[in-house]
Amino acid sequence: MISAVLVSCMLLFFSISVFASSPEQDFEKAITALGEKYGVTITAEDRAQGRRYLSKSESAKELEILEEHLKIGQNALAENNRAAEENWNALLASGRLNEDTVSDMGTAPRLATHTVYRYQAIGYYYPNATTIRCYLQGERVFSEFHNRHLWAGIVSKGSSLFSGKGDSWEETDCTTSKIDGGRTFYVQVWGDLTEKYTSWFKEYTVTSKGWRIYYEAVCPS
């Protein structure tokens, strides 16, 4: 009888040990839940030389601080997209689109290329603390009618991490629209930004998606 009770207790203890989550697992789940709540991907890596778990109060404080940063970052991303969409809608309403006169110039010779650069500050965990460099390299052609150079076509374009707090930048899309009769390219770039920061004994990686950069690449006369 006693043996049976002991066996039952041991089995119960084993079941609790197997299925109960550890404080570290609970913390990781909370980190994942915060990422889902604010539309980002978050991972945490132990940086202490020896394994060092946060206490319950430390974990609560850490999550509170993290969430405050994520709220600010969510607003920064929303403002980034709002400004880009507002600018695009203003362009559509301006009548500057669909005014390409370069195609009417026949076999006019293409001239040396010209490159336009754009530096844009973005950031989620660190709002506006990362600079992305965008560029567009285009061929030029001289228009006698306009008495100036116009864009004939695009040779290459792209974007990359330039400076600041960002750890990596992945361009996901890039569109161009020729405006002002071929004098200007309106460029829109979309991408995902990864940032890292260290707090307590952990290093966090935050990846935010859907940043939108826009600029006008004007052909020099």
N, C-alpha and C positions, 0 to 999 in steps of 0.2 A: 504493500500500500504506500509506504513512504517512498520507495523507489519510483513508483509510478508518478507520485506528486513531484519528485525531484526532476524526473524526465520531462514532465509537463512544463515545469518552471523554466527549465533549460531551453526547451523548444520555444516558449513564449519570449524569453530573453533574446534568443537568436533571431526570431522574426522581427522583433522591434529593432534590433541592431541592423538588420538587412534593409528594412523598408524606411526607417527613420532617416531624414535628411540631416546632414551635418550643417553647422553654422556657415561654413564656407559655401556649401551648395545653395543654401538659402540666399546668401549674399549674391551669388552668381545669377540665381533666378530673378532676384530683384533688379539686378543690373540689366538683364535681358528684357524684363517687363518695362523698365524705364525707356529703353531703346525703342520698343514697340509703341509705347505711348507717344513719344515725340518724333517718330519717323526716322530714326537713325539706327545704325548697327554699332553696338558697344561690346568690346571684349576687355577683360581685365587679366593682367599677368602679374604674378608674384615677383617682386623685385628684391625682397630681403634675402640675405645670404643663407639664413636658416629659415625654415618654414615658420611663418608668424601669422597667426590668425587675428583678425580684428575682433575686439570684444563686441558684445551686443550694442553697447552705447556708441562705440566707435563706428560700427556699421551703420547705425541709424543716422549719425551725424554726416558720415560720408555720403550716404544716399541723399540726404537733404541738400548738401552742397552741390552734388552732381545735378540734381533736378533743377536747382536754381539756374545753373549754367545752361541746361538744356532748354529751359523756357526762353531764356534770352536768345539762344541760338535759333530756336524755332521762329522767333519773331524776326531775326536777321534774315533767315532764308525766305520767309514770307515777304518781307520788304524788298528783297532782291528780286523776287519774281514779280511782285506788284509793279515795281519801277520798270522792269523790262517789258512787261505786257502793256503798260501805259504808254511807253515810248513807241512800241510797235503799232499800237492803235492810232497814235498821233501821226505816225508816218503814213499809215493807210489812208487817213483822212486828209493828208496834205496834198495829194495828187503828184507826189514825187516819184511814185512807182510807174513802171511801164513807159518810160520815156527814153528807151535805148535808141540812140541814133547811130551807134557804131556799126550796126549791121547794114546800114545804108551807104557805107563808105567804100564798098567794093574791095579792091585789092590793095588798099593803102598799106604801105610797109609797116610792120611791127617794129617798135623801137626797144631800147634796153628796158629791162624790168625795173620795177620800183617796189620796195617793201615798206609797208605801214605796220607799226607796232602799237599795241594797246596794252596798258598795264591796269589791271582791275583788282581792287581790294575786296576780298570776301572772307568768310570765316564763320563757323558754327560755334564750337566751344570757345574760340577766341574771335569774336565778331570783328570783321574788317582787319584782321591781323595777318592775313596771308595774301600775297600778291601773285596773280596769275598773269603771265605774259602771253598775249595773243599776237599773231602776225598774219598778214596776207601779202603775198608777192604776186604782182600782176604784170602783164604785158601792156605797153602803152602804144597808142597810135595817134598821129597828129591829125586833127580835124581842121581843114582850111575854113570850113563854114563857121566853126566856133572859135577859130584862131587860138587853139589850145590843145593840149594832149587830153585824151580820154582813155578809159580802160578798154582794152581789147579782149582780155581774158585773164583767167587766174592760172598761175603757174603752180603755186602751192599755198597752203594755209594750215594753221594749227594753233595749239596752245600748250603751255607747260607751266609747272610750278617754278616761280621765280625767286621768291624770298618770303620770310616770315615764319609763322608758327606751323604752317601746313607740313604734313609728312609726305603726302603724295596727292597727285591730281590725275584723274582719268577723264579725258574728253569722251563724251558719249555721242555727241552730234554737233554738226556745224552747218549752217545754211547761209547762203549769200543771195542778195537781191541787188541788181544793178539799178541805180536811181539817178536822178538829175541828168538824164540823157546820156548816161555812161560816164559821168564825171566821178561818181561815187559808188562804192560797194557798201551796202548795209549788211553787216555781219552779225550773226547770232551764234553763240557757242554755249553748249550745255555740258555739264560735267559733274563728277562726284569728287568730293574733297575728304581726305583722311587726315585727322589731327591726333596727336598724342600728348598726354600730360601725365605727370606723376604726382601721386598724393599718398601720404602714409607710406606703406610698403608695396604699393601697387602701381603699375603703369597701365593706363587706360588708352584704348584706341577707339576713336569715334569717327565713323564714316557717315557723312551726310550727302544725300543724292539730290540732283536736280538744280544745281546752281546755274544761273543764266547770265551770260555776259553779252553785251551788245555794243557795237561801235560802228562808226562810219569811216571807211578808208577812202580818203579823197586822193584822186590822181593829181600829181603836181602839174601845173600848167607848163 
